[in-house]
Amino acid sequence: MGDQHKQPFQLSSPIGPQPGLRGRNAVVVAVTLWIASHFFVTMIARFATWEGSASYNRVADLCRWDCPGYGTVLRSGYDKAAYGENGANNWPYHPLFPMTAYPLARWFKLPDTASLVIASKLELLFAIYAFLLLLSDQISCTTDCLKAGSLVAFNPYLIYAHAGYAEPLYFALISLAFYFAQRRRWLASGAMGGLASATRFVGFLFAVSYAIVWLRDWRARESLFEDNLRRVIGLLLCPIGTVAFMLYLHRRMGDALVQLHSQVAWLKVPGNPLHTLWLCFVGLRWPRVWGIMILAALLLSAYLVKLRKPDLGVFLALSVLIPIAATFGSTPRYIWWQPPFLYAAYWIFRRHTGFWITYIFFSGGVAAFTIVEWWGIHPFVA
């Protein structure tokens, strides 16, 4: 009898919390998990200083690998020419994330490295809450809310959310883009997709998912032209961040695709993603782990299509295949910081609750290990 009267867990509006205990619960859960995630990273980073080469005395010490590259964008804008023997440059770093760190650096006079790290930490809170919104139709109680949010807050590769990377901002924007698309709020969805495309290169792929939702909705409606103008505008907004960045690079460098051409400095040359997958499995240790992750992502993309979520499934497949066409070195963050991947994981864990224990051990172990190795000489976490 009790199940018949069970009401779905209502989340507050993405524009702002609505009155009511359940709406506040979503915010409280997000904030609680965000604080716990921060303490987890801080604790493991402190332990890492006991052994190895880790040096963690302040949050800015987490700014390594790509983070200083974002710092050059924040400090002096985009390079006019490549430098160094390998032709290094900061053209691949999309502008929206360093722009979010700008107030901290310029208004509060914080160092660039600290500004980027703090900005990414704050955006993790945004990411947790946005993911809860995306799953709001499937969340029925506070326990479900905690489980869903923990997939983001304790991501196996959560170090990227605390080290001055664009991953949490991108994750939040894509989550909101899907959330608004599912509710036929076309302009809001397109705007979030446009911002995501200004955050990471694969963000423009949301235009494909937007079109899928549009076509599915088009068939279901009696009026084929209802809200047509808003849909068209929303679709045009989806890649606007990428388009604006390309136009800027064309004006500055004379090459709109210089961000892709410059990838050779990192030994990334576009090729066959299936060949990259093959290289993972013929390799040893970590490459094989990454190969398993790639296969898991592709299987979950098919699973999402089976769940009648083709917009999520197609986006996940494309957002994994395109980056690995050039490299497998950064595979973990290409996969684990994709909302559809965690969305599918939540569905599986909800149906097979026994998997949660296994996942908790896996996630906690990998997260701790990557934090310790963040200061190591092996760039597998970069």
C-alpha positions as CSV (number, residue, x, y, z in Angstrom):
1,M,0.0,0.0,0.0
2,G,2.8,2.4,0.9
3,D,4.4,2.1,-2.5
4,Q,1.2,3.2,-4.2
5,H,1.4,6.6,-2.4
6,K,5.1,7.0,-2.8
7,Q,5.8,10.4,-4.4
8,P,8.9,11.0,-6.5
9,F,11.7,13.0,-4.9
10,Q,11.3,16.5,-6.1
11,L,14.3,18.6,-6.8
12,S,14.4,22.3,-6.7
13,S,14.5,24.4,-9.9
14,P,17.9,24.9,-11.6
15,I,17.1,28.6,-11.5
16,G,16.9,28.6,-7.7
17,P,15.7,26.5,-4.8
18,Q,12.0,26.3,-4.5
19,P,10.2,26.3,-1.1
20,G,9.7,22.9,0.5
21,L,11.7,20.4,2.4
22,R,12.4,18.1,-0.6
23,G,13.7,20.9,-2.7
24,R,16.0,21.9,0.1
25,N,17.1,18.3,0.5
26,A,18.6,18.3,-3.0
27,V,20.7,21.3,-2.2
28,V,21.7,19.9,1.2
29,V,22.7,16.6,-0.4
30,A,24.8,18.4,-3.0
31,V,26.5,20.6,-0.5
32,T,27.2,17.7,1.9
33,L,28.7,15.5,-0.8
34,W,30.8,18.5,-2.1
35,I,32.3,19.1,1.3
36,A,33.0,15.4,1.8
37,S,34.7,15.2,-1.6
38,H,36.9,18.2,-0.7
39,F,37.9,16.6,2.6
40,F,38.6,13.3,0.9
41,V,41.0,14.9,-1.6
42,T,42.7,17.0,1.1
43,M,43.2,14.0,3.4
44,I,44.7,11.8,0.7
45,A,46.9,14.6,-0.6
46,R,48.2,15.1,2.9
47,F,49.0,11.4,3.2
48,A,50.7,11.6,-0.1
49,T,53.3,14.0,1.3
50,W,54.5,11.3,3.7
51,E,56.0,9.3,0.8
52,G,57.0,10.0,-2.8
53,S,57.3,13.5,-4.3
54,A,54.0,15.0,-3.3
55,S,54.1,18.6,-2.0
56,Y,50.7,19.7,-0.8
57,N,50.7,22.7,1.5
58,R,47.9,24.8,-0.2
59,V,45.2,24.3,-2.8
60,A,47.4,25.8,-5.5
61,D,49.7,22.9,-5.2
62,L,47.1,20.7,-7.0
63,C,47.5,22.8,-10.1
64,R,49.5,20.5,-12.3
65,W,49.6,19.1,-15.9
66,D,46.9,20.9,-17.9
67,C,46.1,23.4,-15.1
68,P,49.1,25.7,-15.8
69,G,48.1,25.7,-19.4
70,Y,44.7,27.2,-18.4
71,G,46.7,29.6,-16.2
72,T,48.5,31.0,-19.2
73,V,45.1,31.7,-20.8
74,L,43.9,33.4,-17.7
75,R,47.1,35.4,-17.3
76,S,47.9,36.6,-20.8
77,G,45.4,35.2,-23.2
78,Y,46.2,32.8,-26.1
79,D,49.7,32.4,-27.5
80,K,50.5,34.1,-30.8
81,A,53.0,31.5,-31.7
82,A,54.1,28.1,-30.5
83,Y,57.2,27.9,-28.3
84,G,59.7,25.3,-27.2
85,E,61.2,22.4,-29.0
86,N,57.9,20.5,-29.3
87,G,55.9,23.4,-30.4
88,A,53.9,23.7,-27.1
89,N,51.1,26.2,-26.9
90,N,47.8,26.9,-25.1
91,W,45.5,26.9,-28.1
92,P,43.7,23.6,-27.1
93,Y,42.4,25.1,-23.9
94,H,38.9,26.4,-24.4
95,P,38.2,29.8,-22.9
96,L,35.1,29.4,-20.6
97,F,36.8,27.7,-17.7
98,P,39.6,30.2,-17.3
99,M,37.0,32.9,-17.7
100,T,35.2,31.6,-14.6
101,A,38.4,31.8,-12.6
102,Y,39.0,35.4,-13.8
103,P,37.0,37.1,-10.9
104,L,39.0,35.2,-8.3
105,A,42.3,36.2,-10.0
106,R,41.5,39.8,-10.8
107,W,39.0,40.9,-8.3
108,F,40.2,39.0,-5.2
109,K,43.8,39.1,-6.3
110,L,44.4,35.4,-5.8
111,P,47.3,33.7,-7.7
112,D,46.3,32.2,-11.1
113,T,46.9,28.7,-9.9
114,A,44.8,29.1,-6.8
115,S,42.0,30.8,-8.8
116,L,41.8,27.9,-11.2
117,V,41.8,25.2,-8.5
118,I,39.1,27.1,-6.4
119,A,37.0,27.7,-9.5
120,S,37.1,24.0,-10.4
121,K,36.2,23.0,-6.8
122,L,33.2,25.4,-6.8
123,E,32.1,24.1,-10.1
124,L,32.1,20.6,-8.7
125,L,29.1,21.7,-6.5
126,F,27.4,22.9,-9.6
127,A,28.1,19.6,-11.3
128,I,26.7,17.5,-8.4
129,Y,23.5,19.5,-8.3
130,A,23.1,19.5,-12.1
131,F,23.4,15.7,-12.2
132,L,20.7,15.4,-9.5
133,L,18.5,17.5,-11.8
134,L,19.2,15.2,-14.7
135,L,18.3,12.2,-12.7
136,S,15.3,13.8,-10.9
137,D,12.8,11.6,-12.7
138,Q,14.5,8.5,-11.4
139,I,15.2,9.7,-7.8
140,S,12.5,8.7,-5.3
141,C,14.1,9.3,-1.9
142,T,17.0,10.9,-0.1
143,T,19.0,7.7,-0.2
144,D,18.7,7.7,-4.0
145,C,19.7,11.3,-4.1
146,L,22.8,10.6,-2.1
147,K,23.8,7.6,-4.3
148,A,23.3,9.6,-7.5
149,G,25.3,12.6,-6.2
150,S,28.1,10.4,-4.9
151,L,28.8,9.2,-8.4
152,V,30.0,12.7,-9.1
153,A,31.4,13.7,-5.8
154,F,33.4,10.5,-5.5
155,N,34.2,9.9,-9.1
156,P,37.2,7.5,-9.4
157,Y,38.9,10.4,-11.2
158,L,37.7,13.2,-8.9
159,I,41.2,14.7,-8.8
160,Y,40.2,16.5,-12.0
161,A,37.5,18.4,-10.1
162,H,39.9,19.6,-7.5
163,A,43.0,20.5,-9.6
164,G,42.1,23.4,-11.9
165,Y,40.6,21.4,-14.8
166,A,37.5,22.2,-16.9
167,E,35.9,18.8,-16.2
168,P,33.3,19.8,-13.5
169,L,32.2,22.9,-15.4
170,Y,31.8,20.8,-18.6
171,F,30.0,18.1,-16.7
172,A,27.5,20.5,-15.1
173,L,26.7,22.3,-18.4
174,I,26.1,19.1,-20.3
175,S,23.9,17.7,-17.5
176,L,21.8,20.9,-17.6
177,A,21.7,20.8,-21.4
178,F,20.2,17.3,-21.3
179,Y,17.9,18.2,-18.4
180,F,16.4,21.2,-20.3
181,A,16.2,19.2,-23.5
182,Q,14.2,16.5,-21.8
183,R,11.8,19.1,-20.6
184,R,11.5,20.8,-24.0
185,R,13.0,24.0,-22.8
186,W,14.8,24.5,-26.1
187,L,16.5,27.9,-25.6
188,A,17.8,26.9,-22.2
189,S,19.1,23.6,-23.5
190,G,20.8,25.2,-26.5
191,A,22.4,27.9,-24.3
192,M,23.9,25.2,-22.0
193,G,25.1,23.3,-25.0
194,G,26.7,26.4,-26.4
195,L,28.5,27.1,-23.1
196,A,29.7,23.5,-23.0
197,S,31.1,23.8,-26.4
198,A,33.1,26.8,-25.2
199,T,34.4,24.6,-22.3
200,R,35.7,21.5,-24.1
201,F,36.0,20.5,-27.7
202,V,33.5,17.6,-27.6
203,G,30.9,20.0,-26.2
204,F,29.6,20.8,-29.7
205,L,28.5,17.2,-30.0
206,F,25.4,18.0,-27.9
207,A,23.9,19.5,-31.1
208,V,23.5,15.9,-32.3
209,S,21.7,14.9,-29.1
210,Y,19.5,18.0,-29.2
211,A,18.5,17.1,-32.8
212,I,17.6,13.5,-31.6
213,V,15.4,14.9,-28.8
214,W,13.8,17.3,-31.3
215,L,13.0,14.6,-33.9
216,R,11.6,12.2,-31.2
217,D,9.4,15.0,-29.9
218,W,8.4,16.0,-33.4
219,R,7.0,12.6,-34.1
220,A,5.1,12.5,-30.8
221,R,3.3,15.8,-31.4
222,E,0.3,16.4,-33.5
223,S,1.5,19.9,-34.5
224,L,4.7,19.5,-36.4
225,F,5.5,23.3,-36.2
226,E,4.8,24.0,-32.6
227,D,7.6,26.0,-31.0
228,N,9.6,25.6,-34.2
229,L,11.4,28.9,-33.9
230,R,12.6,28.2,-30.4
231,R,13.8,24.8,-31.4
232,V,15.8,26.2,-34.4
233,I,17.3,28.9,-32.2
234,G,18.2,26.4,-29.6
235,L,19.9,24.1,-32.2
236,L,21.9,27.0,-33.5
237,L,23.0,27.9,-30.0
238,C,24.5,24.4,-29.3
239,P,27.8,24.8,-31.2
240,I,28.1,28.6,-30.8
241,G,30.9,28.4,-28.2
242,T,33.0,26.3,-30.6
243,V,32.2,28.5,-33.5
244,A,33.1,31.7,-31.6
245,F,36.4,30.2,-30.4
246,M,37.3,29.1,-34.0
247,L,36.5,32.6,-35.3
248,Y,38.7,34.1,-32.6
249,L,41.6,31.7,-33.5
250,H,41.2,32.5,-37.1
251,R,41.5,36.2,-36.5
252,R,44.5,35.7,-34.1
253,M,46.4,32.9,-35.9
254,G,44.9,32.8,-39.3
255,D,43.9,29.2,-38.7
256,A,40.4,28.4,-37.3
257,L,41.5,24.7,-36.6
258,V,44.8,25.5,-35.0
259,Q,43.6,24.0,-31.7
260,L,43.4,20.6,-33.5
261,H,46.6,21.1,-35.6
262,S,48.5,22.0,-32.4
263,Q,47.8,18.6,-30.8
264,V,50.9,17.2,-32.4
265,A,52.9,18.9,-29.6
266,W,51.3,16.3,-27.3
267,L,51.9,13.5,-29.8
268,K,48.2,13.4,-30.7
269,V,47.5,12.7,-34.3
270,P,43.9,11.8,-35.4
271,G,43.5,8.2,-36.5
272,N,41.2,5.2,-36.2
273,P,39.7,4.9,-32.7
274,L,39.5,1.1,-33.1
275,H,43.2,1.0,-33.7
276,T,43.7,3.0,-30.4
277,L,41.5,0.5,-28.6
278,W,43.6,-2.3,-30.1
279,L,46.8,-0.6,-28.8
280,C,45.3,-0.5,-25.3
281,F,44.8,-4.2,-25.2
282,V,48.1,-5.2,-26.7
283,G,49.8,-2.9,-24.1
284,L,50.3,-3.7,-20.5
285,R,48.9,-2.6,-17.2
286,W,47.2,0.8,-17.4
287,P,46.5,0.8,-21.1
288,R,44.6,-2.4,-20.7
289,V,42.6,-0.8,-17.9
290,W,41.8,2.1,-20.1
291,G,40.8,-0.3,-22.9
292,I,38.3,-1.9,-20.6
293,M,36.9,1.5,-19.7
294,I,36.5,2.4,-23.4
295,L,34.6,-0.9,-24.0
296,A,32.5,-0.2,-20.9
297,A,31.6,3.2,-22.2
298,L,30.6,1.9,-25.6
299,L,28.5,-0.9,-24.0
300,L,26.8,1.7,-21.7
301,S,26.0,3.9,-24.7
302,A,24.2,0.9,-26.3
303,Y,22.5,0.3,-22.9
304,L,21.2,3.9,-22.9
305,V,19.8,3.4,-26.4
306,K,18.0,0.3,-25.1
307,L,16.6,2.4,-22.3
308,R,15.1,4.7,-24.9
309,K,17.7,7.4,-24.2
310,P,19.3,7.6,-27.6
311,D,20.3,11.2,-27.0
312,L,22.4,10.2,-24.1
313,G,23.7,7.0,-25.7
314,V,24.8,8.7,-29.0
315,F,26.5,11.5,-27.1
316,L,28.5,9.1,-24.9
317,A,29.7,7.0,-27.9
318,L,30.8,10.1,-29.9
319,S,32.4,11.9,-27.0
320,V,34.5,8.9,-26.3
321,L,35.4,7.8,-29.9
322,I,36.5,11.2,-31.1
323,P,39.1,11.8,-28.4
324,I,40.5,8.3,-28.4
325,A,41.0,8.6,-32.2
326,A,44.1,10.6,-31.3
327,T,45.2,9.1,-28.0
328,F,44.4,6.8,-25.1
329,G,46.5,8.7,-22.5
330,S,43.7,10.8,-21.1
331,T,40.9,8.2,-21.5
332,P,39.8,8.2,-17.8
333,R,38.6,11.8,-17.8
334,Y,37.2,11.5,-21.3
335,I,34.9,8.8,-19.9
336,W,34.2,9.3,-16.2
337,W,33.4,13.0,-16.6
338,Q,30.7,12.4,-19.1
339,P,27.1,12.7,-17.6
340,P,25.6,9.9,-19.7
341,F,28.3,7.5,-18.5
342,L,27.3,8.1,-14.8
343,Y,23.6,8.2,-15.8
344,A,23.8,4.7,-17.2
345,A,25.9,3.6,-14.2
346,Y,23.2,4.8,-11.8
347,W,20.5,2.9,-13.7
348,I,22.5,-0.3,-13.4
349,F,23.3,0.2,-9.7
350,R,19.7,0.9,-9.0
351,R,18.6,-2.3,-10.6
352,H,21.5,-4.4,-9.2
353,T,22.1,-2.9,-5.7
354,G,24.8,-5.5,-5.0
355,F,27.1,-3.7,-7.4
356,W,27.2,-0.7,-5.2
357,I,29.7,-2.3,-2.8
358,T,32.0,-3.3,-5.5
359,Y,31.8,0.2,-7.1
360,I,32.5,1.9,-3.7
361,F,35.8,-0.1,-3.3
362,F,36.8,0.5,-6.9
363,S,36.0,4.2,-6.9
364,G,37.6,4.9,-3.5
365,G,40.8,2.9,-4.4
366,V,41.3,4.5,-7.8
367,A,40.5,8.0,-6.5
368,A,43.0,7.7,-3.7
369,F,45.7,6.2,-6.0
370,T,45.3,9.0,-8.6
371,I,45.6,11.7,-6.0
372,V,48.8,10.2,-4.7
373,E,50.2,9.8,-8.2
374,W,49.2,13.4,-9.2
375,W,52.7,14.4,-8.2
376,G,54.4,11.4,-9.7
377,I,56.4,11.2,-12.9
378,H,54.0,8.9,-14.6
379,P,51.6,11.0,-16.7
380,F,48.8,8.4,-16.8
381,V,46.6,10.8,-14.8
382,A,47.1,13.8,-17.0
